[in-house]
Amino acid sequence: MGALCCRPQVIDFDADVNLFHFILLRCVGKGAFGKVRVVQHKQTRDLYALKYINKAKCVRMKAVANVIQERRLLEEIDHPFVVNLRYAFQDDENCFFVLDLMLGGDLRFHLDRLGSLPEESVRFHMAELSSAVCFLHEKHIMHRDIKPDNILLDERGHAHLTDFNIAVHYSDRRLLTGVAGSMAYMAPEILHKRGYTSPIDWWSLGVCAFELLFGRRPFRGRTNTALTHSISKDPLRFPENAEEKCSVVGLNFISGLLERDPHKRIASSPQGDSLDEIQRHPWFSSIDWAALNRKELPSPFIPDSKKANFDASHELEELLLEDNPLKAKARKQNRDINTLSAEMRQMEEQFTIYDFRAMRRRSYYPHNQQIITTVTASSSGAIASRPVTPGDMVNGRSDSIGLDTHSMHGLPDEYKGPSSEGHHHPPVHDIREKDQENA
């Protein structure tokens, strides 16, 4: 008699993907709406990162449109240096993203631990990230939040862009004017609110390269006003010992990325081939780009596999403090979605299933340039996307109706290593506003 209750559940792997298809392993991160766990697919035995977002919290924080837009953008993307979406699905409580698992931590974690990285490592990571940014721009996608926190390493040290929560499709003919991203990495044209397009990502990459090499950012200020003035007006100055840490051609490349005129910025000419311009730069003369994109080149920096690159306290908190720990649950049958709130119904209808093994990736462009939340009618580009980490200072402001960026900070990230509590970097001002398109 007793054996009947222990009979293992039969899993139909030919049915739509759901949480029953995965073994839940350790918790490695958390945000305002949910957590990030390592999971293993029961049939293929492949490991992934599972990001799950609580629907009720998502509705309360008016983030429905952003979650749907991130889901759509990730379906379109498949690149060796991006944290790619593999599955997407939902149950009655949560929306799930199943993503490539990165075991090497984020570059913020390593920067805080090491202080800076050698030129060889920075050049290698910049080559990989340049390949990813060119790929995104070919698909008319701006990331808008490139920074060390959003660059993850795999166990072999290859760099990957993550966190597409404020990424957006763009058109070269219609400029965006909304302030969105982390202020210390924002290009001048964003702060001036005169309209911007894809060159902003190259500026952010330049700030990252400078910071990784020298352990500090090129433009700094104790207040938003001071930081805005520094980014807009201060001359680019390298440390006195810069040439001891970086070659002249490397400094030239960074200077080209940090050109204030977006039309003169490296890889930003409307008539030019961005990837070709990057590949022809003398700093990358030793890079075999075809081998790089196949991940055949060894990374100069390999994360320590003997150390955890995430905060182990997340797992302890899940075990001891979580009132409603994640577990696979069957969906309620014959539920009438018309009885749900407008936002819940929008998630049911628009956060659709994705299975990379059975479905082709597709683009929602140009129809995905702006997703409107059903009730608040707010734009989708205004939600802050990552948890507050020590040293970050959130100073969000929004003029859009029904949109409170102060309450939205903390959408769970793709798997990331923690930020060190003792890091010496000045605060990152993280500002997300409603996107407005300027014809």
TORKOL-4160 file (C-alpha; in steps of 0.2 Angstrom, whole numbers, padded with zeros to 4 digits, m for minus):
439
<pt num="1" X="0000" Y="0000" Z="0000"/>
<pt num="2" X="0013" Y="0012" Z="0005"/>
<pt num="3" X="0023" Y="0010" Z="m0011"/>
<pt num="4" X="0010" Y="0018" Z="m0021"/>
<pt num="5" X="0013" Y="0035" Z="m0014"/>
<pt num="6" X="0031" Y="0034" Z="m0019"/>
<pt num="7" X="0029" Y="0029" Z="m0037"/>
<pt num="8" X="0039" Y="0042" Z="m0048"/>
<pt num="9" X="0029" Y="0053" Z="m0058"/>
<pt num="10" X="0030" Y="0050" Z="m0077"/>
<pt num="11" X="0036" Y="0065" Z="m0086"/>
<pt num="12" X="0031" Y="0068" Z="m0104"/>
<pt num="13" X="0046" Y="0076" Z="m0113"/>
<pt num="14" X="0036" Y="0077" Z="m0129"/>
<pt num="15" X="0024" Y="0089" Z="m0120"/>
<pt num="16" X="0027" Y="0108" Z="m0119"/>
<pt num="17" X="0042" Y="0112" Z="m0108"/>
<pt num="18" X="0038" Y="0114" Z="m0089"/>
<pt num="19" X="0046" Y="0114" Z="m0072"/>
<pt num="20" X="0044" Y="0095" Z="m0071"/>
<pt num="21" X="0057" Y="0093" Z="m0084"/>
<pt num="22" X="0071" Y="0100" Z="m0073"/>
<pt num="23" X="0079" Y="0095" Z="m0057"/>
<pt num="24" X="0081" Y="0110" Z="m0045"/>
<pt num="25" X="0098" Y="0112" Z="m0039"/>
<pt num="26" X="0106" Y="0125" Z="m0028"/>
<pt num="27" X="0100" Y="0143" Z="m0027"/>
<pt num="28" X="0114" Y="0155" Z="m0033"/>
<pt num="29" X="0105" Y="0173" Z="m0034"/>
<pt num="30" X="0090" Y="0183" Z="m0029"/>
<pt num="31" X="0081" Y="0198" Z="m0034"/>
<pt num="32" X="0065" Y="0207" Z="m0030"/>
<pt num="33" X="0053" Y="0195" Z="m0039"/>
<pt num="34" X="0061" Y="0179" Z="m0037"/>
<pt num="35" X="0078" Y="0169" Z="m0038"/>
<pt num="36" X="0091" Y="0161" Z="m0049"/>
<pt num="37" X="0094" Y="0142" Z="m0047"/>
<pt num="38" X="0105" Y="0130" Z="m0056"/>
<pt num="39" X="0094" Y="0116" Z="m0064"/>
<pt num="40" X="0097" Y="0100" Z="m0074"/>
<pt num="41" X="0086" Y="0094" Z="m0088"/>
<pt num="42" X="0080" Y="0077" Z="m0083"/>
<pt num="43" X="0081" Y="0070" Z="m0101"/>
<pt num="44" X="0097" Y="0078" Z="m0108"/>
<pt num="45" X="0106" Y="0080" Z="m0091"/>
<pt num="46" X="0112" Y="0098" Z="m0097"/>
<pt num="47" X="0114" Y="0111" Z="m0084"/>
<pt num="48" X="0106" Y="0128" Z="m0085"/>
<pt num="49" X="0102" Y="0144" Z="m0075"/>
<pt num="50" X="0084" Y="0146" Z="m0071"/>
<pt num="51" X="0078" Y="0163" Z="m0068"/>
<pt num="52" X="0060" Y="0164" Z="m0061"/>
<pt num="53" X="0049" Y="0179" Z="m0058"/>
<pt num="54" X="0034" Y="0179" Z="m0047"/>
<pt num="55" X="0019" Y="0185" Z="m0057"/>
<pt num="56" X="0010" Y="0194" Z="m0042"/>
<pt num="57" X="0026" Y="0204" Z="m0037"/>
<pt num="58" X="0029" Y="0208" Z="m0055"/>
<pt num="59" X="0011" Y="0215" Z="m0057"/>
<pt num="60" X="0013" Y="0225" Z="m0040"/>
<pt num="61" X="0029" Y="0233" Z="m0047"/>
<pt num="62" X="0022" Y="0237" Z="m0064"/>
<pt num="63" X="0035" Y="0227" Z="m0073"/>
<pt num="64" X="0024" Y="0216" Z="m0084"/>
<pt num="65" X="0029" Y="0225" Z="m0100"/>
<pt num="66" X="0048" Y="0223" Z="m0097"/>
<pt num="67" X="0047" Y="0205" Z="m0093"/>
<pt num="68" X="0038" Y="0201" Z="m0109"/>
<pt num="69" X="0049" Y="0212" Z="m0119"/>
<pt num="70" X="0065" Y="0203" Z="m0112"/>
<pt num="71" X="0057" Y="0187" Z="m0116"/>
<pt num="72" X="0054" Y="0192" Z="m0134"/>
<pt num="73" X="0071" Y="0199" Z="m0136"/>
<pt num="74" X="0080" Y="0184" Z="m0129"/>
<pt num="75" X="0070" Y="0173" Z="m0141"/>
<pt num="76" X="0078" Y="0182" Z="m0156"/>
<pt num="77" X="0096" Y="0181" Z="m0149"/>
<pt num="78" X="0108" Y="0166" Z="m0151"/>
<pt num="79" X="0127" Y="0171" Z="m0150"/>
<pt num="80" X="0142" Y="0163" Z="m0143"/>
<pt num="81" X="0146" Y="0178" Z="m0132"/>
<pt num="82" X="0128" Y="0181" Z="m0125"/>
<pt num="83" X="0119" Y="0172" Z="m0111"/>
<pt num="84" X="0106" Y="0164" Z="m0122"/>
<pt num="85" X="0088" Y="0159" Z="m0119"/>
<pt num="86" X="0085" Y="0140" Z="m0120"/>
<pt num="87" X="0068" Y="0138" Z="m0113"/>
<pt num="88" X="0054" Y="0149" Z="m0107"/>
<pt num="89" X="0037" Y="0144" Z="m0099"/>
<pt num="90" X="0026" Y="0149" Z="m0085"/>
<pt num="91" X="0015" Y="0141" Z="m0071"/>
<pt num="92" X="0001" Y="0149" Z="m0061"/>
<pt num="93" X="0014" Y="0158" Z="m0050"/>
<pt num="94" X="0030" Y="0161" Z="m0060"/>
<pt num="95" X="0037" Y="0165" Z="m0076"/>
<pt num="96" X="0053" Y="0155" Z="m0080"/>
<pt num="97" X="0068" Y="0159" Z="m0091"/>
<pt num="98" X="0080" Y="0145" Z="m0093"/>
<pt num="99" X="0097" Y="0152" Z="m0098"/>
<pt num="100" X="0115" Y="0146" Z="m0102"/>
<pt num="101" X="0124" Y="0143" Z="m0086"/>
<pt num="102" X="0139" Y="0153" Z="m0082"/>
<pt num="103" X="0150" Y="0147" Z="m0068"/>
<pt num="104" X="0164" Y="0159" Z="m0069"/>
<pt num="105" X="0156" Y="0174" Z="m0060"/>
<pt num="106" X="0154" Y="0192" Z="m0067"/>
<pt num="107" X="0168" Y="0204" Z="m0071"/>
<pt num="108" X="0163" Y="0215" Z="m0056"/>
<pt num="109" X="0166" Y="0201" Z="m0045"/>
<pt num="110" X="0184" Y="0198" Z="m0052"/>
<pt num="111" X="0187" Y="0217" Z="m0053"/>
<pt num="112" X="0183" Y="0219" Z="m0035"/>
<pt num="113" X="0194" Y="0204" Z="m0030"/>
<pt num="114" X="0209" Y="0208" Z="m0041"/>
<pt num="115" X="0208" Y="0227" Z="m0043"/>
<pt num="116" X="0212" Y="0227" Z="m0062"/>
<pt num="117" X="0215" Y="0215" Z="m0076"/>
<pt num="118" X="0231" Y="0213" Z="m0087"/>
<pt num="119" X="0229" Y="0220" Z="m0105"/>
<pt num="120" X="0230" Y="0203" Z="m0113"/>
<pt num="121" X="0214" Y="0198" Z="m0103"/>
<pt num="122" X="0205" Y="0215" Z="m0107"/>
<pt num="123" X="0209" Y="0214" Z="m0125"/>
<pt num="124" X="0202" Y="0196" Z="m0126"/>
<pt num="125" X="0186" Y="0200" Z="m0117"/>
<pt num="126" X="0184" Y="0216" Z="m0128"/>
<pt num="127" X="0186" Y="0206" Z="m0144"/>
<pt num="128" X="0172" Y="0194" Z="m0138"/>
<pt num="129" X="0161" Y="0207" Z="m0132"/>
<pt num="130" X="0163" Y="0218" Z="m0148"/>
<pt num="131" X="0158" Y="0202" Z="m0158"/>
<pt num="132" X="0142" Y="0201" Z="m0147"/>
<pt num="133" X="0138" Y="0220" Z="m0148"/>
<pt num="134" X="0140" Y="0219" Z="m0167"/>
<pt num="135" X="0128" Y="0205" Z="m0168"/>
<pt num="136" X="0115" Y="0214" Z="m0157"/>
<pt num="137" X="0116" Y="0229" Z="m0168"/>
<pt num="138" X="0114" Y="0219" Z="m0184"/>
<pt num="139" X="0097" Y="0214" Z="m0176"/>
<pt num="140" X="0093" Y="0232" Z="m0172"/>
<pt num="141" X="0095" Y="0229" Z="m0153"/>
<pt num="142" X="0103" Y="0241" Z="m0141"/>
<pt num="143" X="0108" Y="0233" Z="m0124"/>
<pt num="144" X="0109" Y="0250" Z="m0115"/>
<pt num="145" X="0117" Y="0243" Z="m0099"/>
<pt num="146" X="0134" Y="0236" Z="m0103"/>
<pt num="147" X="0144" Y="0236" Z="m0087"/>
<pt num="148" X="0156" Y="0224" Z="m0078"/>
<pt num="149" X="0141" Y="0217" Z="m0068"/>
<pt num="150" X="0132" Y="0212" Z="m0084"/>
<pt num="151" X="0147" Y="0203" Z="m0091"/>
<pt num="152" X="0148" Y="0184" Z="m0086"/>
<pt num="153" X="0162" Y="0172" Z="m0088"/>
<pt num="154" X="0160" Y="0154" Z="m0091"/>
<pt num="155" X="0171" Y="0141" Z="m0083"/>
<pt num="156" X="0184" Y="0143" Z="m0097"/>
<pt num="157" X="0185" Y="0162" Z="m0095"/>
<pt num="158" X="0174" Y="0167" Z="m0110"/>
<pt num="159" X="0164" Y="0183" Z="m0108"/>
<pt num="160" X="0145" Y="0184" Z="m0111"/>
<pt num="161" X="0133" Y="0199" Z="m0111"/>
<pt num="162" X="0118" Y="0196" Z="m0100"/>
<pt num="163" X="0103" Y="0206" Z="m0092"/>
<pt num="164" X="0092" Y="0212" Z="m0107"/>
<pt num="165" X="0079" Y="0219" Z="m0096"/>
<pt num="166" X="0081" Y="0237" Z="m0103"/>
<pt num="167" X="0087" Y="0232" Z="m0120"/>
<pt num="168" X="0076" Y="0238" Z="m0134"/>
<pt num="169" X="0074" Y="0237" Z="m0153"/>
<pt num="170" X="0079" Y="0253" Z="m0162"/>
<pt num="171" X="0078" Y="0262" Z="m0179"/>
<pt num="172" X="0092" Y="0273" Z="m0186"/>
<pt num="173" X="0078" Y="0284" Z="m0192"/>
<pt num="174" X="0070" Y="0286" Z="m0175"/>
<pt num="175" X="0080" Y="0291" Z="m0160"/>
<pt num="176" X="0077" Y="0286" Z="m0142"/>
<pt num="177" X="0077" Y="0300" Z="m0129"/>
<pt num="178" X="0073" Y="0290" Z="m0113"/>
<pt num="179" X="0086" Y="0290" Z="m0100"/>
<pt num="180" X="0089" Y="0271" Z="m0096"/>
<pt num="181" X="0104" Y="0262" Z="m0089"/>
<pt num="182" X="0118" Y="0264" Z="m0076"/>
<pt num="183" X="0124" Y="0283" Z="m0076"/>
<pt num="184" X="0142" Y="0279" Z="m0074"/>
<pt num="185" X="0142" Y="0270" Z="m0090"/>
<pt num="186" X="0130" Y="0281" Z="m0100"/>
<pt num="187" X="0135" Y="0290" Z="m0116"/>
<pt num="188" X="0134" Y="0309" Z="m0116"/>
<pt num="189" X="0120" Y="0309" Z="m0129"/>
<pt num="190" X="0109" Y="0299" Z="m0117"/>
<pt num="191" X="0112" Y="0312" Z="m0103"/>
<pt num="192" X="0109" Y="0327" Z="m0115"/>
<pt num="193" X="0092" Y="0319" Z="m0120"/>
<pt num="194" X="0094" Y="0325" Z="m0138"/>
<pt num="195" X="0091" Y="0307" Z="m0145"/>
<pt num="196" X="0103" Y="0292" Z="m0147"/>
<pt num="197" X="0105" Y="0276" Z="m0155"/>
<pt num="198" X="0117" Y="0261" Z="m0155"/>
<pt num="199" X="0133" Y="0270" Z="m0153"/>
<pt num="200" X="0129" Y="0271" Z="m0134"/>
<pt num="201" X="0134" Y="0253" Z="m0132"/>
<pt num="202" X="0151" Y="0256" Z="m0139"/>
<pt num="203" X="0154" Y="0271" Z="m0126"/>
<pt num="204" X="0148" Y="0259" Z="m0112"/>
<pt num="205" X="0161" Y="0246" Z="m0118"/>
<pt num="206" X="0174" Y="0259" Z="m0118"/>
<pt num="207" X="0170" Y="0263" Z="m0100"/>
<pt num="208" X="0171" Y="0245" Z="m0095"/>
<pt num="209" X="0188" Y="0243" Z="m0104"/>
<pt num="210" X="0195" Y="0258" Z="m0095"/>
<pt num="211" X="0189" Y="0252" Z="m0078"/>
<pt num="212" X="0195" Y="0234" Z="m0081"/>
<pt num="213" X="0213" Y="0240" Z="m0085"/>
<pt num="214" X="0215" Y="0254" Z="m0072"/>
<pt num="215" X="0203" Y="0249" Z="m0058"/>
<pt num="216" X="0193" Y="0265" Z="m0059"/>
<pt num="217" X="0181" Y="0273" Z="m0071"/>
<pt num="218" X="0186" Y="0287" Z="m0083"/>
<pt num="219" X="0173" Y="0299" Z="m0077"/>
<pt num="220" X="0167" Y="0302" Z="m0059"/>
<pt num="221" X="0157" Y="0313" Z="m0048"/>
<pt num="222" X="0149" Y="0312" Z="m0031"/>
<pt num="223" X="0132" Y="0318" Z="m0037"/>
<pt num="224" X="0122" Y="0315" Z="m0052"/>
<pt num="225" X="0125" Y="0333" Z="m0058"/>
<pt num="226" X="0144" Y="0331" Z="m0055"/>
<pt num="227" X="0144" Y="0314" Z="m0064"/>
<pt num="228" X="0134" Y="0321" Z="m0079"/>
<pt num="229" X="0146" Y="0336" Z="m0080"/>
<pt num="230" X="0161" Y="0324" Z="m0080"/>
<pt num="231" X="0154" Y="0313" Z="m0093"/>
<pt num="232" X="0149" Y="0328" Z="m0104"/>
<pt num="233" X="0164" Y="0339" Z="m0102"/>
<pt num="234" X="0179" Y="0332" Z="m0093"/>
<pt num="235" X="0194" Y="0328" Z="m0105"/>
<pt num="236" X="0198" Y="0309" Z="m0105"/>
<pt num="237" X="0214" Y="0307" Z="m0095"/>
<pt num="238" X="0223" Y="0290" Z="m0093"/>
<pt num="239" X="0233" Y="0287" Z="m0077"/>
<pt num="240" X="0251" Y="0293" Z="m0077"/>
<pt num="241" X="0257" Y="0275" Z="m0078"/>
<pt num="242" X="0244" Y="0270" Z="m0091"/>
<pt num="243" X="0258" Y="0265" Z="m0104"/>
<pt num="244" X="0265" Y="0253" Z="m0091"/>
<pt num="245" X="0248" Y="0244" Z="m0090"/>
<pt num="246" X="0242" Y="0245" Z="m0108"/>
<pt num="247" X="0250" Y="0247" Z="m0126"/>
<pt num="248" X="0248" Y="0263" Z="m0136"/>
<pt num="249" X="0236" Y="0255" Z="m0148"/>
<pt num="250" X="0225" Y="0249" Z="m0133"/>
<pt num="251" X="0224" Y="0266" Z="m0127"/>
<pt num="252" X="0220" Y="0272" Z="m0144"/>
<pt num="253" X="0206" Y="0260" Z="m0145"/>
<pt num="254" X="0198" Y="0265" Z="m0128"/>
<pt num="255" X="0200" Y="0283" Z="m0134"/>
<pt num="256" X="0190" Y="0279" Z="m0149"/>
<pt num="257" X="0176" Y="0271" Z="m0140"/>
<pt num="258" X="0175" Y="0286" Z="m0128"/>
<pt num="259" X="0174" Y="0299" Z="m0142"/>
<pt num="260" X="0160" Y="0311" Z="m0137"/>
<pt num="261" X="0153" Y="0313" Z="m0155"/>
<pt num="262" X="0144" Y="0297" Z="m0158"/>
<pt num="263" X="0147" Y="0299" Z="m0177"/>
<pt num="264" X="0166" Y="0299" Z="m0174"/>
<pt num="265" X="0165" Y="0285" Z="m0161"/>
<pt num="266" X="0174" Y="0268" Z="m0166"/>
<pt num="267" X="0162" Y="0256" Z="m0175"/>
<pt num="268" X="0148" Y="0269" Z="m0176"/>
<pt num="269" X="0148" Y="0276" Z="m0193"/>
<pt num="270" X="0131" Y="0274" Z="m0202"/>
<pt num="271" X="0140" Y="0270" Z="m0218"/>
<pt num="272" X="0153" Y="0259" Z="m0210"/>
<pt num="273" X="0155" Y="0240" Z="m0206"/>
<pt num="274" X="0156" Y="0240" Z="m0187"/>
<pt num="275" X="0164" Y="0223" Z="m0185"/>
<pt num="276" X="0176" Y="0226" Z="m0199"/>
<pt num="277" X="0182" Y="0242" Z="m0191"/>
<pt num="278" X="0184" Y="0233" Z="m0175"/>
<pt num="279" X="0193" Y="0218" Z="m0182"/>
<pt num="280" X="0205" Y="0230" Z="m0192"/>
<pt num="281" X="0210" Y="0240" Z="m0177"/>
<pt num="282" X="0229" Y="0237" Z="m0173"/>
<pt num="283" X="0225" Y="0232" Z="m0155"/>
<pt num="284" X="0216" Y="0216" Z="m0161"/>
<pt num="285" X="0230" Y="0211" Z="m0174"/>
<pt num="286" X="0234" Y="0195" Z="m0165"/>
<pt num="287" X="0215" Y="0189" Z="m0164"/>
<pt num="288" X="0209" Y="0176" Z="m0176"/>
<pt num="289" X="0191" Y="0181" Z="m0177"/>
<pt num="290" X="0184" Y="0165" Z="m0184"/>
<pt num="291" X="0193" Y="0155" Z="m0171"/>
<pt num="292" X="0187" Y="0167" Z="m0157"/>
<pt num="293" X="0169" Y="0166" Z="m0162"/>
<pt num="294" X="0170" Y="0147" Z="m0162"/>
<pt num="295" X="0178" Y="0148" Z="m0144"/>
<pt num="296" X="0193" Y="0140" Z="m0150"/>
<pt num="297" X="0205" Y="0153" Z="m0143"/>
<pt num="298" X="0210" Y="0150" Z="m0125"/>
<pt num="299" X="0206" Y="0164" Z="m0113"/>
<pt num="300" X="0221" Y="0173" Z="m0104"/>
<pt num="301" X="0210" Y="0173" Z="m0088"/>
<pt num="302" X="0202" Y="0157" Z="m0081"/>
<pt num="303" X="0191" Y="0159" Z="m0066"/>
<pt num="304" X="0196" Y="0148" Z="m0051"/>
<pt num="305" X="0185" Y="0133" Z="m0052"/>
<pt num="306" X="0189" Y="0128" Z="m0034"/>
<pt num="307" X="0180" Y="0144" Z="m0027"/>
<pt num="308" X="0162" Y="0148" Z="m0028"/>
<pt num="309" X="0158" Y="0164" Z="m0039"/>
<pt num="310" X="0141" Y="0167" Z="m0031"/>
<pt num="311" X="0135" Y="0170" Z="m0013"/>
<pt num="312" X="0132" Y="0154" Z="m0004"/>
<pt num="313" X="0120" Y="0162" Z="0008"/>
<pt num="314" X="0106" Y="0162" Z="m0005"/>
<pt num="315" X="0105" Y="0143" Z="m0004"/>
<pt num="316" X="0105" Y="0144" Z="0015"/>
<pt num="317" X="0091" Y="0157" Z="0015"/>
<pt num="318" X="0081" Y="0146" Z="0003"/>
<pt num="319" X="0082" Y="0131" Z="0015"/>
<pt num="320" X="0079" Y="0141" Z="0031"/>
<pt num="321" X="0068" Y="0156" Z="0027"/>
<pt num="322" X="0058" Y="0153" Z="0012"/>
<pt num="323" X="0040" Y="0151" Z="0016"/>
<pt num="324" X="0035" Y="0145" Z="m0002"/>
<pt num="325" X="0051" Y="0136" Z="m0009"/>
<pt num="326" X="0050" Y="0133" Z="m0028"/>
<pt num="327" X="0043" Y="0117" Z="m0033"/>
<pt num="328" X="0035" Y="0110" Z="m0049"/>
<pt num="329" X="0016" Y="0112" Z="m0049"/>
<pt num="330" X="0003" Y="0106" Z="m0062"/>
<pt num="331" X="m0007" Y="0121" Z="m0069"/>
<pt num="332" X="m0025" Y="0123" Z="m0064"/>
<pt num="333" X="m0036" Y="0115" Z="m0077"/>
<pt num="334" X="m0050" Y="0124" Z="m0087"/>
<pt num="335" X="m0046" Y="0140" Z="m0079"/>
<pt num="336" X="m0054" Y="0155" Z="m0087"/>
<pt num="337" X="m0041" Y="0168" Z="m0090"/>
<pt num="338" X="m0055" Y="0181" Z="m0093"/>
<pt num="339" X="m0057" Y="0181" Z="m0074"/>
<pt num="340" X="m0039" Y="0187" Z="m0071"/>
<pt num="341" X="m0033" Y="0204" Z="m0069"/>
<pt num="342" X="m0028" Y="0213" Z="m0086"/>
<pt num="343" X="m0009" Y="0212" Z="m0081"/>
<pt num="344" X="m0010" Y="0193" Z="m0077"/>
<pt num="345" X="m0020" Y="0190" Z="m0093"/>
<pt num="346" X="m0006" Y="0199" Z="m0102"/>
<pt num="347" X="0007" Y="0188" Z="m0095"/>
<pt num="348" X="m0003" Y="0172" Z="m0099"/>
<pt num="349" X="m0005" Y="0177" Z="m0117"/>
<pt num="350" X="0011" Y="0185" Z="m0121"/>
<pt num="351" X="0024" Y="0176" Z="m0110"/>
<pt num="352" X="0024" Y="0162" Z="m0122"/>
<pt num="353" X="0033" Y="0145" Z="m0122"/>
<pt num="354" X="0050" Y="0144" Z="m0130"/>
<pt num="355" X="0060" Y="0127" Z="m0133"/>
<pt num="356" X="0076" Y="0130" Z="m0142"/>
<pt num="357" X="0076" Y="0111" Z="m0147"/>
<pt num="358" X="0059" Y="0112" Z="m0156"/>
<pt num="359" X="0057" Y="0130" Z="m0161"/>
<pt num="360" X="0066" Y="0142" Z="m0173"/>
<pt num="361" X="0071" Y="0158" Z="m0166"/>
<pt num="362" X="0062" Y="0173" Z="m0173"/>
<pt num="363" X="0062" Y="0192" Z="m0172"/>
<pt num="364" X="0047" Y="0203" Z="m0166"/>
<pt num="365" X="0055" Y="0218" Z="m0174"/>
<pt num="366" X="0049" Y="0231" Z="m0178"/>
<pt num="367" X="0033" Y="0227" Z="m0168"/>
<pt num="368" X="0043" Y="0225" Z="m0152"/>
<pt num="369" X="0049" Y="0243" Z="m0151"/>
<pt num="370" X="0037" Y="0247" Z="m0138"/>
<pt num="371" X="0026" Y="0235" Z="m0127"/>
<pt num="372" X="0012" Y="0244" Z="m0118"/>
<pt num="373" X="0006" Y="0238" Z="m0101"/>
<pt num="374" X="m0012" Y="0235" Z="m0102"/>
<pt num="375" X="m0018" Y="0245" Z="m0087"/>
<pt num="376" X="m0004" Y="0258" Z="m0084"/>
<pt num="377" X="m0001" Y="0261" Z="m0102"/>
<pt num="378" X="0017" Y="0264" Z="m0098"/>
<pt num="379" X="0032" Y="0261" Z="m0109"/>
<pt num="380" X="0042" Y="0245" Z="m0107"/>
<pt num="381" X="0059" Y="0253" Z="m0106"/>
<pt num="382" X="0059" Y="0260" Z="m0089"/>
<pt num="383" X="0061" Y="0246" Z="m0076"/>
<pt num="384" X="0077" Y="0244" Z="m0067"/>
<pt num="385" X="0084" Y="0226" Z="m0069"/>
<pt num="386" X="0096" Y="0220" Z="m0056"/>
<pt num="387" X="0097" Y="0219" Z="m0037"/>
<pt num="388" X="0105" Y="0233" Z="m0027"/>
<pt num="389" X="0122" Y="0228" Z="m0023"/>
<pt num="390" X="0134" Y="0236" Z="m0011"/>
<pt num="391" X="0142" Y="0252" Z="m0018"/>
<pt num="392" X="0127" Y="0255" Z="m0030"/>
<pt num="393" X="0116" Y="0270" Z="m0027"/>
<pt num="394" X="0099" Y="0270" Z="m0035"/>
<pt num="395" X="0093" Y="0287" Z="m0040"/>
<pt num="396" X="0079" Y="0283" Z="m0052"/>
<pt num="397" X="0066" Y="0295" Z="m0057"/>
<pt num="398" X="0052" Y="0293" Z="m0070"/>
<pt num="399" X="0039" Y="0306" Z="m0077"/>
<pt num="400" X="0028" Y="0292" Z="m0084"/>
<pt num="401" X="0011" Y="0288" Z="m0078"/>
<pt num="402" X="0010" Y="0274" Z="m0065"/>
<pt num="403" X="0029" Y="0270" Z="m0066"/>
<pt num="404" X="0039" Y="0271" Z="m0050"/>
<pt num="405" X="0057" Y="0266" Z="m0053"/>
<pt num="406" X="0061" Y="0267" Z="m0035"/>
<pt num="407" X="0050" Y="0252" Z="m0031"/>
<pt num="408" X="0055" Y="0242" Z="m0047"/>
<pt num="409" X="0074" Y="0240" Z="m0043"/>
<pt num="410" X="0078" Y="0222" Z="m0042"/>
<pt num="411" X="0072" Y="0211" Z="m0057"/>
<pt num="412" X="0082" Y="0194" Z="m0055"/>
<pt num="413" X="0097" Y="0194" Z="m0066"/>
<pt num="414" X="0103" Y="0179" Z="m0076"/>
<pt num="415" X="0116" Y="0170" Z="m0065"/>
<pt num="416" X="0129" Y="0182" Z="m0058"/>
<pt num="417" X="0142" Y="0182" Z="m0046"/>
<pt num="418" X="0141" Y="0193" Z="m0031"/>
<pt num="419" X="0148" Y="0211" Z="m0029"/>
<pt num="420" X="0161" Y="0212" Z="m0015"/>
<pt num="421" X="0155" Y="0222" Z="0000"/>
<pt num="422" X="0172" Y="0230" Z="0002"/>
<pt num="423" X="0174" Y="0236" Z="m0016"/>
<pt num="424" X="0182" Y="0253" Z="m0018"/>
<pt num="425" X="0172" Y="0259" Z="m0033"/>
<pt num="426" X="0162" Y="0275" Z="m0033"/>
<pt num="427" X="0143" Y="0272" Z="m0033"/>
<pt num="428" X="0135" Y="0268" Z="m0049"/>
<pt num="429" X="0120" Y="0279" Z="m0052"/>
<pt num="430" X="0107" Y="0268" Z="m0060"/>
<pt num="431" X="0093" Y="0277" Z="m0069"/>
<pt num="432" X="0079" Y="0270" Z="m0079"/>
<pt num="433" X="0065" Y="0281" Z="m0087"/>
<pt num="434" X="0051" Y="0279" Z="m0099"/>
<pt num="435" X="0058" Y="0278" Z="m0117"/>
<pt num="436" X="0051" Y="0291" Z="m0129"/>
<pt num="437" X="0054" Y="0290" Z="m0147"/>
<pt num="438" X="0058" Y="0306" Z="m0156"/>
<pt num="439" X="0054" Y="0305" Z="m0174"/>
